[in-house]
Amino acid sequence: MKRDPFLTIVQAKQSAFNKKVGEAAIRNLVGTVQIQKAVRGQLVTNSDFTKPASRTARVVKIDLIKFYELVQEVNKLEME
């Protein structure tokens, strides 16, 4: 399979606000990114990420996005 220079895998995780997304979710996404030969992986959650998940994401270059931050960025774009 030829690598698409723009292919990004986005995974969404919905959690209770008091439950953070852990390292296992990052590892699963890394596997999907590798199998699909994507150039980037992004994990979006309505909650937060554990410290081990954040460290792992930095090492394997997975973008971690909190949904409320994404909404804020979209709203900024709409105002331009």
URBELMO-V775289 format. One record per helix or strand of 2 or more residues. SS is the DSSP state (@ for helix, = for strand). FROM is the first residue (numbers start at 0). LEN is the number of residues. If there is no record, write none. Layout:
BEGIN
<<SS | FROM | LEN> <SS | FROM | LEN>>
END
This chain:
BEGIN
<<= | 7 | 6> <@ | 22 | 14> <= | 39 | 6> <@ | 50 | 10> <= | 61 | 5> <@ | 66 | 13>>
END
